[in-house]
Amino acid sequence: MVNLRISQNTLNRLKENYPNGTRVKLLRMDDDFAPPMGTLGTVYGVDDTGSLLVRWDNGSGLNVLFGIDKVEKIN
């Protein structure tokens, strides 16, 4: 079972590191309906569990789950 509780400090750090408009590239997502690895997207928020809310360039809207999925910021 995944612990969805994160500290307020960690949540604040995520919001600072991934402000709205941040571009990311998908490295890993544990979901059968995940966009292909390498898909680019734009962050439009961070929810209270630390998940990144991303609009993927391929039209997907799956969130990046904190501690499970992995993205990297791109310039």
C-alpha positions as CSV (number, residue, x, y, z in Angstrom):
1,M,0.0,0.0,0.0
2,V,1.2,3.5,-0.9
3,N,1.4,6.2,1.8
4,L,-0.3,9.2,0.3
5,R,0.7,11.5,3.1
6,I,3.6,13.8,2.6
7,S,5.0,16.6,4.8
8,Q,4.0,20.2,4.3
9,N,7.7,21.0,3.6
10,T,7.9,18.4,0.9
11,L,4.6,19.6,-0.6
12,N,5.9,23.2,-0.6
13,R,9.2,22.2,-2.2
14,L,7.3,20.3,-5.0
15,K,5.2,23.4,-5.7
16,E,8.3,25.6,-5.8
17,N,10.2,23.1,-8.1
18,Y,7.2,22.5,-10.4
19,P,5.3,25.8,-10.8
20,N,2.5,26.0,-13.4
21,G,4.0,26.0,-16.9
22,T,6.9,23.7,-16.0
23,R,7.7,21.4,-18.9
24,V,8.4,17.8,-18.0
25,K,9.4,14.5,-19.8
26,L,7.9,11.2,-18.6
27,L,10.5,8.7,-17.5
28,R,8.3,6.1,-15.7
29,M,4.6,5.8,-14.9
30,D,3.1,2.7,-13.3
31,D,-0.2,2.7,-15.2
32,D,-1.5,0.6,-18.1
33,F,-2.9,3.8,-19.7
34,A,0.3,5.8,-19.2
35,P,1.6,8.0,-22.1
36,P,4.6,6.5,-23.8
37,M,7.9,7.0,-22.0
38,G,9.5,10.2,-23.2
39,T,6.2,12.0,-23.7
40,L,6.4,15.7,-22.9
41,G,3.9,17.6,-20.9
42,T,3.1,20.9,-19.0
43,V,2.5,21.0,-15.3
44,Y,-0.6,22.9,-14.3
45,G,-0.6,22.2,-10.5
46,V,0.4,20.0,-7.6
47,D,-2.3,18.4,-5.5
48,D,-2.3,17.8,-1.7
49,T,-0.8,14.3,-2.1
50,G,2.2,15.7,-4.0
51,S,1.0,14.5,-7.4
52,L,1.9,16.6,-10.4
53,L,-1.0,17.6,-12.5
54,V,0.2,17.4,-16.1
55,R,-1.4,18.1,-19.5
56,W,0.6,15.6,-21.7
57,D,1.3,16.7,-25.3
58,N,-0.4,13.5,-26.5
59,G,-3.7,14.6,-24.8
60,S,-3.5,12.3,-21.8
61,G,-4.3,13.8,-18.4
62,L,-2.8,11.2,-16.0
63,N,-1.2,12.7,-12.9
64,V,2.4,11.9,-12.0
65,L,2.1,10.2,-8.6
66,F,4.5,11.3,-5.9
67,G,7.0,8.6,-5.0
68,I,5.8,6.2,-7.7
69,D,6.1,7.8,-11.2
70,K,9.1,9.8,-12.4
71,V,9.6,12.8,-14.7
72,E,12.4,15.2,-15.4
73,K,12.1,18.9,-15.9
74,I,13.1,20.1,-19.4
75,N,14.0,23.6,-20.6
